[in-house]
Amino acid sequence: MTSYAEFHRRSLQDREGFWAEQAALIDWQQPFTQVCDNSRPPFTRWFVGGTTNLCHNAVDRHVAARGAQNALIFVSTETNQERVYSYAELHAEVQRMAAALLELGVKKGDRVLVYMPMIPEAAFAMLACTRIGALHSVVFGGFASVSLASRIDDAEPTLIVSADAGSRGGKVMPYKPLLDEAIQLSRHKPAKVLMVDRGLAPFTRVAGRDEDYAPLREKHLHAQVPCEWVEATHPSYTLYTSGTTGKPKGVQRDTGGYAVALAASMKHIFLGNPGETYFSTSDIGWVVGHSYIVYGPLIYGMATIMYEGLPIRPDAAIWWSLVEKYKVTSMFSAPTAVRVLKKQDPAALKKHDLSSLRALFLAGEPLDEPTAKWIAESLGRPIIDNYWQTETGWPILALCNGVEKAASKFGSPGKAVFGYDVKLFDENTGAELTGANQKGVVAIEGPLPPGCMQTVWRDDERFVKTYWNSIPGRSVYTTFDWGIRDEDGYFFILGRTDDVINVAGHRLGTREIEESISSHANVAEVAVVGVADPLKGQVAMAFAVLKDPGKAATPEMALKLEGEIMKVVDEQLGAVARPARVRFVSVLPKTRSGKLLRRAIQAVCEGRDPGDLTTIEDPSALQQVKDLVAG
Ligand code: PRX
């Protein structure tokens, strides 16, 4: 058995040989002629000359040997449905959806925006897109009209796939009105909207634009739509994520590199085997859903569970009952979900036979030690933290126990994953920090491994400027996270260097929330910061300066205005982005040159020392924040 150190070393030093071997984990139509073309960094091209197809690798190639095997297991505790699709059935469903997309005019290279709850048709739509060479752009169902409109304008989809409604905690959440409003707000108008009607919420149809999926599916019941063989470098999808500026970035992913990276991760990190069952509790609207609900497990010939519902409804044993029922071998969730479970009766975790489970993988936000210990003890199964980003598509830091078993360290997502040359740099000088336990910006020396973002959709310049030019004197990919590495090569992640916050594992840009709050007629200026929260990891806190402070003159008036502002955010961005509190101040803490002192506000909110304040314009501004937080 190779040691992991050797495995990782080879992935960097013999990049071509290493990745050529991993590439054998997937099917190629035409073999590639070059493993890695990095002649125009940072625009690395993987598996040049090869042709393949994501949907073929996720579905078709398994049909012959595993046609009757479970592929997609759909469980909804919202609508009390449970439906298992075999690989043969999944193959048929994806072709029906693909035929519908083709009939409605979708062509190779077109974008299809998917705004869907967690239902099988969402996965069919994604797979149907990659099948025909169209790019999907999934927008999280919890986002509202303004968030959706900005993504429609950037992706310029030919068609949008949506549904009448989602459901959360038994409450129906209509999607169609939000979608109609978003299309009204957007400059770009999709030619077609394909509606999956779950019968949860009646909706109106725009003649000539909106089509119902059910009759189209019926019409194409026996459709045979071949996979479109595309270049390994053909973009498979875009997925929007938040950064420092208000405008979300469209992370663009390739085809061949992504398929290879996912397959390799299933084997070496997630301990999967073909024929077994994988359960990721994420949502298809996030990167974890793309990589580890849909593509990763299916590419590896596993069954994947798609779960619509809360982790504690009907009770806190629901997930564990699925683990037992479907003999889940690998499970993937987020620390927030575990903290929610922690508040429930721990007996719920003991009710079911979890012996099939090799490990529970957690990612998306820092895993605090009490939570890690609690879940490890309650489950009696290994807990494996891993760290990555929408941009990378698969883990940057993890324990690759499939290569060599390594001990976990509490608070650490592990070591650099194969293919990643992870380094730490001083934010101000750009000096590389090679010693143990030095705090720096976590960065990756290029080329990025297969599977990572190719560029920002239609904005190469932004890709270079944002990610590759932010550490002085260096052309390295920055993660925008602080971190340290200990003497054994284990990393510890210490929070973002930018204005991104992480609320219950959801990545949000504070600038986007500020823009939304500013649209309220009475708001002159606002600062939003992320503040530590015992349950959600972080919550957004807003401090606003009012045009007419008289409207918040009494505590009752302030509370009413706060509610109004929260409603604006709910309606524009979605409840996920709603700040926990909106407080009113007469002036915001700024430097003399007018820059908002967000880190100082955040520190004060968390009861920490705000640090160096020599450049502050008006010290009473921070005092107001302090008083509000104390009161
Ligand atoms: O700040 C890091 C945090 O989440 C960010 C990426 O979020 P997103 O693009 O939504 O991708 C999530 C993919 C799992 C990172 O920049 N983050 C992610 N995983 C961890 C983490 N922070 C600490 N520990 C982790 N394991």
Residues whose N, C-alpha, C, O or C-beta is under 5 A from the ligand:
A	BS01	PRX	L362 A363 G364 E365 P366 L367 D385 N386 Y387 W388 Q389 T390 P413 T479 D481 I493 G505 R507
